[in-house]
Amino acid sequence: MNTIQSFLAHKAYALRVAAIKMTSHAGSGHVTSALSAADIVSVLFFYAMRYDPNEYNNDDNDRFILSKGHAAPLLYAVWHELGYLSHDELLLYRSFDSVLEGHPTSRFMYAEGATGSLGIGLSMGLGQALSAFIDGRTYRIYVLMGDSELSEGSVWEAIQIAAYYKCHNLIGIIDVNNLGQSTETMLDYDIESYKKRCEAFGWYPIAVNGHSIEELMAACDEAHSVQDRPVMIIARTIKGYGVDSVAGKQGFHGKAFNKNQEKTALEQLKARFPEASEYTGNNYMHLFQSVQDEHSQNFPQLDSTTEVSHKTRSVEKYEKNTLYATRKAYGNALADLGSTYPSIVCLDAEVKNSTYAELFEQAYPGRFLQCFVAEQNMVGMGIGFQKRGKIPFISTFSSFFSRAHDQIRMAAVSCSALRLVGSHCGVSIGEDGPSQMGLEDIAMMRCLPGSVVLYPSDAVSTYKLVEQMVHYAGGVSYLRTTRMETPVIYNHNQEFYIGGCTVLRHSTKDVACIVAAGVTLHEALKAHAILSQNDIFVSVIDLYSVKPLDASTVISVAQKSNNRIITVEDHYAEGGIGEAVLSAVCNTGIATHSLSVTRLPRSGKPEQLLAFEQIDAAAIVHLVQSFC
């Protein structure tokens, strides 16, 4: 073993020692998972990666994503070895006041995002790798995964798309220790099958002994020479490596050593690695911490040759009372905003001609990413793009975001500012039937910490709210768009803002306040016209911001409307607008009534389905008349 290899072995030993001490002191943690990958992490951080730890956010730094987030002690230990965490800080691992959480989150500044829900890291890395292509930068992304994680479908979604885009700046590492939480992994130690599968999906596989510093160094060197496809390093390891009492044994996942066991484990570790434990040679860290200006090959850029500048804002063309689908207004808004905000990227799940994301693609092909029918990976990619300074707009049918709810949830945990746009919401989509109808999306997005939920009713409000989303960086924002065309009801200079609403109708004789958004807002306005002809008056509020909700305006208008609210929504009752409003006005003495989707819908004309669910103008009129 030469001197650099000895240095790396020493660092791997130090990482193992720190992982044992941290978990033992905390009384919990996944120490055996950390022990298996210590050699990998040592070679990555102190040999393969090019980065400046003093300037972590340097745009040219190589990046590391710990997708097997339960091995978090390794991530914290390596930053301790780099000199950015003290020993005392390490021992605060898993404590309430520490940023060193059980699985990494964005509270730890050296984590690329929240991981631990397995199957998300490679998608995040793919987003960052493609961001490098867009910017013409040469950094690489290293993603460490566990072998159990390879059962996740989202991993294979990412593997396919990475090969499609030939992301040779993306290097995955599989820690094949053959032991999951409760049983052996699906492929056990069948390294050849891992190689064949990765190669079949278009990756360049490299199989190594994951405890051989020399082999790991050679694998990284080989990975850096690959120019036409992503690389997967398949590292055979032993879970709990270095501690005889747990090495290669089932039943120790997520179990820390007690104090007596810690003492024995450290003794066994020192006996297993005597030279590494006593290493006093040169500190080679300075050789591995400089950002390279150029790698051995030029990284490709996505085609952006046909980008155009939108000088006329589409919103100025929307005339009142004309029919226009909000989904198309979204596409127009994004295409317009693309010239003002060069950081905007658009990800679409092979429905660009339905979401109208194709309008952005036509203007900015170099910033449009086709993710195909793989929504989980698409959302994970968005987290990676956002981490690299992009403003990601991610669009598909609203119903299909439910497939990616875990990735959306993890984006919220990461405090990632994703902009999600769900089209084809509600029963109003018509004949396509219930499998295509987004009826749970408001509830799904409302429950996320820091989220914003927007539901515009016409082209003008859609356009203006897309603009608002660009500036919201506090978490996930969601815009709900409609398939059917709806009348333009606002002038193009009307202002809209997150947390707002618009009072469209009111009088001194109102017997109820109708609160609606999207399609049902137009039904509310129809109901208002019908009731007015019979000298029955109601106020009407456009609740275009469902979260945050303008409670003060809603309460104020309702109190002047006989202390009665009727909510009308093209969404299931659970978690929708009705429950949001009910929560906002509780303890005010205001009575609330909800009209929502309560029956399993079917194929039919939009007007048939709105009537079937009793969320149309006739249903509103009937309910109001029952009060009079």
C-alpha positions in Angstrom: 0.0 0.0 0.0 1.5 3.3 -1.0 1.4 6.5 1.1 -1.8 7.9 -0.4 -3.5 4.6 0.0 -2.3 4.5 3.6 -3.7 7.9 4.2 -7.1 6.9 2.7 -7.2 3.8 4.9 -6.5 6.0 7.9 -9.4 8.2 7.0 -11.7 5.2 6.6 -10.6 4.0 10.0 -11.3 7.4 11.5 -14.8 7.5 9.9 -15.6 4.1 11.4 -14.4 5.2 14.9 -16.5 8.4 14.7 -19.6 6.4 13.5 -19.3 4.0 16.5 -18.8 6.8 19.0 -21.7 9.0 17.6 -24.3 6.2 17.6 -23.2 4.8 20.9 -23.4 8.2 22.6 -26.8 8.8 21.0 -28.1 5.4 21.9 -29.4 4.9 18.4 -28.4 5.0 14.8 -27.3 2.8 11.9 -23.7 2.1 12.7 -23.3 -1.2 10.7 -24.5 0.6 7.6 -21.9 3.2 8.1 -19.1 0.7 8.7 -19.8 -1.0 5.4 -19.3 2.2 3.3 -16.5 3.9 5.2 -13.8 3.0 2.6 -16.0 4.2 -0.2 -16.6 7.6 1.4 -13.0 8.0 2.3 -11.9 7.5 -1.3 -14.6 9.8 -2.6 -13.9 12.7 -0.3 -10.1 12.4 -0.1 -9.3 11.2 -3.5 -11.9 11.3 -6.3 -13.9 14.4 -5.6 -12.7 17.9 -6.6 -14.2 20.5 -4.3 -13.3 23.4 -2.0 -14.6 22.7 1.5 -14.0 26.3 2.4 -16.5 27.4 -0.2 -19.0 24.6 -0.2 -21.4 26.5 -2.5 -18.8 27.0 -5.2 -20.6 26.3 -8.4 -17.8 24.0 -9.7 -17.6 21.8 -6.7 -18.2 18.1 -7.1 -21.2 16.9 -5.1 -21.9 13.9 -2.9 -25.4 12.7 -2.2 -26.0 10.1 0.6 -29.0 8.4 -0.8 -28.8 5.6 1.9 -29.5 8.3 4.4 -29.5 6.0 7.4 -25.7 5.9 7.1 -25.7 9.6 8.1 -22.9 9.2 10.7 -20.5 8.8 7.7 -21.5 12.1 6.2 -21.1 13.9 9.5 -17.8 12.1 10.3 -16.3 13.1 7.0 -17.0 16.7 7.6 -15.4 16.3 11.0 -12.3 14.9 9.4 -12.3 17.9 7.0 -12.3 20.1 10.1 -15.8 21.6 9.9 -17.4 19.7 12.9 -15.9 19.4 16.3 -15.8 16.2 18.3 -18.3 17.7 20.7 -20.6 18.5 17.8 -20.4 15.0 16.6 -21.6 13.7 19.9 -24.7 15.8 19.6 -25.8 13.5 16.8 -29.6 12.8 17.0 -30.2 15.3 19.8 -32.9 17.9 19.5 -30.7 21.0 19.2 -28.3 19.5 16.7 -28.3 19.7 12.9 -26.9 16.2 12.8 -30.2 14.4 12.5 -30.8 10.7 12.3 -31.2 11.0 8.5 -29.7 14.0 6.8 -31.8 17.1 6.2 -31.1 20.5 4.8 -30.5 21.8 8.3 -27.0 20.3 7.8 -25.5 22.6 5.3 -23.3 19.9 3.7 -26.3 17.7 2.9 -27.6 18.1 -0.7 -31.1 17.5 0.5 -33.2 15.3 2.8 -32.6 11.6 2.2 -33.6 8.5 4.1 -36.7 7.7 2.2 -34.9 5.3 0.0 -34.8 5.7 -3.8 -34.6 9.5 -4.0 -30.9 10.3 -4.1 -30.1 9.2 -7.7 -33.0 11.3 -9.0 -31.6 14.3 -7.1 -28.2 13.6 -8.5 -29.5 13.4 -12.0 -31.2 16.8 -11.6 -27.8 18.3 -10.6 -26.0 16.5 -13.4 -28.4 17.9 -16.0 -28.1 21.3 -14.4 -24.3 21.1 -15.1 -25.1 20.4 -18.7 -27.3 23.4 -19.0 -24.7 25.7 -17.4 -21.8 24.2 -19.2 -20.1 23.3 -15.9 -17.8 20.4 -15.3 -18.6 19.2 -11.8 -19.5 15.6 -11.1 -22.2 14.1 -8.9 -21.5 11.1 -6.7 -24.5 9.2 -5.3 -24.1 6.5 -2.7 -26.9 4.0 -2.6 -27.6 0.9 -0.6 -28.3 -2.4 -2.3 -31.8 -2.7 -0.7 -32.5 0.7 -2.3 -32.2 -0.9 -5.8 -35.6 -2.5 -5.3 -37.2 1.0 -5.6 -38.8 1.7 -8.9 -37.8 5.3 -8.8 -34.1 4.3 -8.9 -34.7 2.6 -12.2 -36.6 5.5 -13.5 -33.6 7.7 -12.8 -31.2 5.1 -14.3 -33.2 5.1 -17.6 -33.3 8.9 -17.9 -29.6 9.4 -16.9 -28.7 7.0 -19.7 -31.1 8.8 -22.1 -29.3 12.1 -21.5 -25.8 10.4 -21.4 -25.0 11.9 -18.0 -21.4 10.8 -17.7 -21.0 13.4 -14.9 -23.2 11.2 -12.8 -21.5 8.4 -10.8 -23.6 6.1 -8.7 -22.1 3.8 -6.1 -24.0 0.8 -4.8 -22.9 -0.4 -1.4 -23.6 -4.1 -1.8 -23.4 -5.5 1.7 -26.3 -8.0 1.0 -28.2 -7.3 4.3 -31.3 -5.2 4.4 -33.1 -4.2 7.5 -34.8 -7.5 8.1 -33.6 -9.9 5.5 -31.0 -10.5 2.8 -31.3 -8.3 -0.3 -33.0 -9.5 -3.4 -29.8 -10.2 -5.3 -27.6 -11.0 -2.3 -24.0 -10.9 -3.5 -24.8 -11.6 -7.2 -22.5 -8.8 -8.4 -22.7 -10.0 -12.0 -26.5 -9.5 -12.1 -26.0 -5.9 -10.8 -23.5 -5.4 -13.6 -25.7 -6.8 -16.3 -28.8 -4.8 -15.2 -26.9 -1.5 -15.1 -25.3 -2.2 -18.5 -28.6 -3.2 -20.0 -30.0 0.2 -18.9 -27.2 2.0 -20.6 -24.7 2.6 -17.8 -21.1 1.8 -17.5 -20.7 -0.7 -14.6 -17.5 -1.2 -12.6 -17.4 -4.0 -10.0 -14.9 -3.7 -7.1 -14.1 -4.9 -3.6 -15.6 -2.1 -1.6 -13.0 -2.5 1.1 -10.0 -2.3 -1.2 -8.7 1.3 -1.2 -6.7 0.5 -4.3 -9.6 -0.9 -6.3 -11.9 2.0 -5.3 -9.3 4.5 -6.4 -8.9 2.7 -9.7 -12.7 2.5 -10.2 -13.0 6.3 -9.7 -10.2 6.9 -12.2 -11.9 4.7 -14.7 -15.2 6.4 -14.0 -13.7 9.8 -14.8 -12.6 8.5 -18.2 -16.1 7.5 -19.4 -17.5 10.1 -21.7 -20.7 8.8 -23.2 -22.8 7.4 -20.4 -23.3 7.4 -16.6 -21.2 5.2 -14.4 -22.2 2.7 -11.7 -19.6 1.5 -9.3 -20.8 -1.8 -7.7 -18.9 -2.2 -4.5 -19.1 -5.5 -2.6 -18.9 -4.8 1.1 -19.6 -6.4 4.5 -22.2 -4.8 6.7 -20.5 -3.9 10.0 -17.1 -4.4 8.5 -14.2 -4.1 11.0 -16.2 -5.2 14.1 -16.3 -9.0 14.4 -19.4 -9.2 16.6 -21.6 -7.7 13.9 -19.8 -8.0 10.6 -21.9 -9.8 8.0 -24.5 -10.7 10.6 -28.3 -10.1 10.4 -30.2 -8.4 13.2 -28.0 -5.3 13.9 -29.5 -2.8 11.4 -30.3 0.4 13.3 -28.8 -0.8 16.6 -26.1 1.2 18.3 -23.6 -0.3 20.7 -24.0 0.3 24.4 -21.0 1.6 26.3 -19.4 -1.8 27.0 -20.0 -2.9 23.4 -18.6 0.4 22.1 -15.3 -0.3 24.0 -15.1 -3.8 22.5 -16.0 -2.6 19.0 -13.3 0.1 19.1 -10.7 -2.5 20.3 -11.7 -4.9 17.5 -11.5 -2.1 15.0 -8.0 -1.2 16.0 -6.9 -4.8 15.9 -8.5 -5.1 12.4 -6.7 -2.0 11.1 -3.5 -1.6 13.1 -1.6 0.4 10.5 -4.5 2.7 9.7 -5.1 3.4 13.4 -1.4 4.3 13.9 -0.9 6.3 10.7 1.2 9.4 11.2 2.2 10.0 7.7 1.6 13.0 5.4 -1.7 14.8 5.3 -2.7 14.6 1.6 -6.0 16.4 1.9 -4.7 19.5 0.0 -4.3 17.3 -3.1 -7.9 16.4 -3.1 -9.6 19.7 -2.2 -9.0 21.9 -5.2 -11.7 22.5 -7.7 -10.6 21.6 -11.2 -11.2 24.1 -13.9 -11.4 21.4 -16.5 -12.0 17.7 -16.4 -10.5 15.3 -18.9 -13.4 15.8 -21.3 -15.8 18.6 -22.4 -19.3 18.2 -20.9 -22.1 18.6 -23.5 -24.7 21.3 -23.3 -28.4 20.8 -24.0 -29.5 22.4 -27.2 -30.5 26.0 -26.6 -29.9 27.5 -30.1 -33.5 28.3 -30.8 -34.3 30.3 -27.6 -36.5 33.3 -28.3 -37.4 36.4 -26.4 -41.0 37.0 -25.5 -41.4 40.8 -25.6 -45.2 40.8 -25.5 -46.8 39.4 -22.4 -49.6 36.9 -23.2 -51.7 38.2 -20.3 -52.3 41.5 -22.2 -54.1 39.5 -24.9 -56.7 37.9 -22.7 -60.0 39.7 -23.2 -62.8 39.5 -20.6 -65.5 37.0 -21.4 -63.4 35.1 -23.9 -62.9 31.4 -23.3 -59.4 30.2 -22.4 -58.1 27.1 -20.6 -56.0 27.8 -17.6 -53.6 25.0 -18.5 -52.8 26.9 -21.7 -52.4 30.2 -19.8 -49.8 28.3 -17.7 -47.8 27.4 -20.7 -47.9 31.0 -22.1 -46.9 32.4 -18.7 -43.9 30.1 -18.4 -42.8 30.8 -21.9 -43.0 34.6 -21.3 -41.2 34.4 -17.9 -38.4 32.2 -19.4 -36.8 35.2 -21.0 -36.9 37.3 -17.7 -35.7 34.4 -15.5 -33.0 32.4 -17.2 -32.9 30.0 -14.2 -36.3 28.6 -15.0 -36.3 25.0 -16.1 -39.3 23.0 -17.0 -39.8 19.3 -16.4 -42.7 17.4 -18.0 -43.8 13.8 -17.8 -44.6 13.2 -21.5 -47.8 15.2 -21.4 -46.4 18.5 -22.6 -49.2 18.9 -25.2 -51.8 18.6 -22.5 -50.1 20.7 -19.8 -49.0 23.2 -22.5 -45.4 22.9 -21.2 -44.6 22.5 -24.9 -44.9 26.3 -25.2 -41.8 26.6 -23.0 -40.0 23.9 -24.9 -40.6 25.7 -28.1 -39.0 28.9 -26.7 -36.3 27.3 -24.6 -35.5 23.8 -25.7 -32.2 23.8 -23.7 -34.1 24.3 -20.4 -36.9 21.8 -21.1 -36.4 18.3 -19.7 -38.5 15.5 -21.0 -38.8 13.0 -18.1 -41.2 10.7 -19.8 -43.9 8.8 -17.8 -41.8 8.6 -14.6 -43.3 11.1 -12.1 -41.3 10.0 -9.1 -38.0 10.5 -10.7 -39.2 13.8 -12.3 -39.9 15.3 -8.9 -36.6 14.0 -7.4 -34.8 15.6 -10.4 -36.5 18.9 -9.5 -35.0 18.8 -6.0 -31.6 18.5 -7.6 -32.2 21.3 -10.1 -33.4 23.6 -7.3 -30.3 22.8 -5.2 -28.1 24.0 -8.1 -29.9 27.4 -8.3 -32.6 26.6 -10.9 -36.3 27.5 -10.7 -37.9 24.2 -11.6 -41.5 24.1 -12.9 -42.7 20.5 -12.9 -45.9 19.6 -14.7 -48.2 16.6 -15.3 -51.8 15.7 -14.7 -52.7 16.5 -11.1 -53.8 12.9 -10.5 -50.4 11.6 -11.3 -48.6 13.7 -8.7 -50.1 11.2 -6.2 -47.6 8.6 -7.6 -44.8 10.9 -6.6 -46.1 12.0 -3.2 -43.1 10.6 -1.3 -40.7 12.6 -3.4 -42.9 15.7 -3.0 -42.9 15.1 0.8 -39.1 14.8 0.8 -38.9 18.0 -1.2 -40.8 19.7 1.6 -38.5 18.1 4.2 -35.6 19.5 2.1 -37.2 22.9 2.1 -36.9 22.7 -1.7 -38.7 25.3 -3.7 -40.3 23.1 -6.3 -43.1 24.6 -8.5 -45.6 21.9 -9.3 -48.4 22.4 -11.8 -51.2 19.8 -12.0 -53.5 20.0 -15.0 -56.7 18.0 -15.7 -58.1 18.4 -12.1 -61.5 17.4 -11.0 -64.6 15.8 -12.6 -64.7 18.7 -15.1 -62.2 16.9 -17.3 -65.1 14.9 -18.6 -65.1 11.7 -20.6 -61.6 10.5 -19.6 -63.1 9.1 -16.4 -62.1 8.9 -12.8 -58.6 7.5 -13.2 -57.5 10.8 -14.8 -59.3 13.1 -12.4 -57.2 14.8 -9.8 -59.5 14.9 -6.8 -57.0 14.5 -3.9 -54.3 17.0 -5.0 -55.4 19.9 -2.9 -55.4 17.8 0.2 -52.0 16.2 -0.7 -50.3 19.6 -1.2 -52.0 21.4 1.7 -50.6 18.9 4.2 -47.0 19.7 3.3 -45.0 22.0 5.6 -44.3 25.4 4.0 -46.4 24.6 1.0 -48.5 27.0 -1.1 -51.6 25.9 -3.0 -53.0 28.0 -5.8 -56.2 27.4 -7.9 -56.8 30.1 -10.5 -60.1 30.4 -12.3 -59.2 32.2 -15.5 -56.2 32.9 -17.8 -55.3 36.2 -16.2 -55.2 34.9 -12.6 -53.2 31.8 -13.9 -50.6 34.0 -15.5 -50.2 36.3 -12.5 -50.0 33.3 -10.1 -47.3 31.6 -12.1 -45.3 34.8 -11.7 -45.9 34.7 -8.0 -44.6 31.1 -7.9 -41.3 32.2 -9.4 -40.7 34.3 -6.3 -41.8 31.9 -3.7 -38.8 30.1 -2.2 -40.2 29.0 1.1 -41.1 25.5 0.0 -43.2 23.5 -2.5 -45.8 25.6 -4.4 -48.6 24.0 -6.3 -50.8 25.4 -9.1 -54.0 23.6 -10.1 -55.1 24.1 -13.8 -58.2 23.1 -15.6 -58.7 21.1 -18.8 -61.8 22.9 -20.0 -61.9 26.4 -21.3 -63.3 29.0 -18.8 -64.3 32.6 -19.3 -61.8 35.4 -18.6 -63.2 37.4 -15.8 -60.4 39.7 -14.8 -58.7 42.6 -16.5 -55.0 41.9 -17.3 -53.9 44.5 -14.8 -55.6 42.8 -11.9 -53.2 41.9 -9.1 -53.0 38.5 -7.5 -50.7 37.4 -4.7 -50.0 34.4 -2.5 -52.4 34.4 0.4 -55.0 36.5 -1.3 -58.5 36.2 -2.6 -60.9 38.4 -4.6 -64.4 39.4 -3.6 -66.3 39.3 -6.9 -69.9 39.9 -5.8 -71.3 41.4 -2.6 -74.3 43.5 -1.5 -75.9 44.7 1.7 -78.6 41.9 1.4 -76.4 38.8 1.1 -77.8 35.7 2.7 -74.7 33.7 2.2 -71.1 33.9 1.1 -70.1 31.4 -1.7 -66.4 30.6 -1.6 -65.1 28.8 -4.7 -62.1 28.5 -7.0 -61.4 27.2 -10.5 -64.3 25.7 -12.4 -66.8 26.0 -9.5 -66.1 29.7 -9.3 -67.9 30.1 -12.6 -70.7 28.0 -11.3 -70.9 30.3 -8.3 -71.2 33.3 -10.6 -73.9 31.6 -12.6 -75.8 30.8 -9.4 -75.4 34.5 -8.3 -77.0 35.6 -11.5 -79.9 33.2 -11.2 -80.5 34.0 -7.5 -80.4 37.8 -8.2 -83.2 37.5 -10.6 -85.3 36.2 -7.7 -84.1 39.0 -5.4 -81.9 36.6 -3.4 -78.4 37.9 -3.0 -75.1 36.2 -2.2 -71.5 37.3 -2.0 -68.9 35.4 -4.1 -65.2 35.0 -3.2 -62.6 33.7 -5.6 -60.3 31.7 -3.2 -57.5 31.5 -5.7 -55.0 31.0 -2.8 -56.2 28.0 -0.9 -53.0 27.9 1.2 -52.2 30.3 2.7 -55.8 31.4 3.0 -57.0 35.0 3.5 -59.0 34.2 6.6 -59.6 37.9 7.5 -61.3 38.7 4.2 -63.4 35.5 4.2 -64.5 36.1 7.8 -65.3 39.7 7.1 -67.4 39.0 4.0 -69.1 36.1 5.7 -70.1 38.1 8.7 -71.8 40.6 6.3 -73.5 37.6 4.6 -75.7 36.3 7.3 -72.8 34.5 9.0 -73.0 31.7 6.4 -70.5 30.3 4.0 -71.0 27.8 1.2 -67.9 26.3 -0.2 -68.0 24.7 -3.7 -65.1 22.7 -5.1 -64.3 20.2 -7.8 -62.3 18.0 -5.3 -63.1 15.5 -2.7 -64.4 16.9 0.6 -61.5 15.5 2.6 -58.7 18.0 2.8 -60.1 20.4 0.2 -61.3 24.0 0.1 -64.3 23.2 2.4 -62.1 21.9 5.2 -59.5 24.7 4.7 -62.3 27.4 5.1 -63.9 25.6 8.0 -60.5 25.6 9.8 -60.1 29.3 9.1 -63.5 30.4 10.4 -63.9 28.0 13.4 -65.0 29.6 16.6 -66.3 32.7 14.8 -70.0 31.7 14.8 -70.0 31.4 11.0 -72.0 28.4 9.7 -70.3 26.5 6.8 -71.8 24.2 4.2 -69.7 22.2 1.7 -70.5 21.2 -1.8 -67.8 18.8 -3.1 -67.2 15.6 -4.9 -68.8 12.9 -2.7 -69.5 10.1 -5.2 -67.2 8.1 -7.3 -67.3 9.9 -10.7 -67.6 8.4 -14.1 -67.1 9.3 -17.7 -69.4 12.0 -19.1 -69.7 15.6 -20.2 -68.3 18.1 -17.8 -71.7 19.7 -17.2 -73.2 16.2 -16.5 -70.5 15.4 -14.0 -70.7 18.7 -12.2 -74.5 18.1 -11.8 -73.9 14.5 -10.8 -71.7 15.6 -8.0 -74.0 18.5 -7.1 -71.3 21.2 -7.5 -72.9 23.1 -10.3 -74.9 26.3 -10.4 -78.2 24.5 -9.9 -76.9 22.8 -6.7 -75.7 26.1 -5.3 -79.0 27.7 -6.1 -80.9 24.9 -4.4 -78.8 25.1 -1.3 -79.1 28.9 -1.0 -82.9 28.7 -1.5 -83.2 26.2 1.4 -81.9 29.0 3.7 -84.6 31.5 2.6 
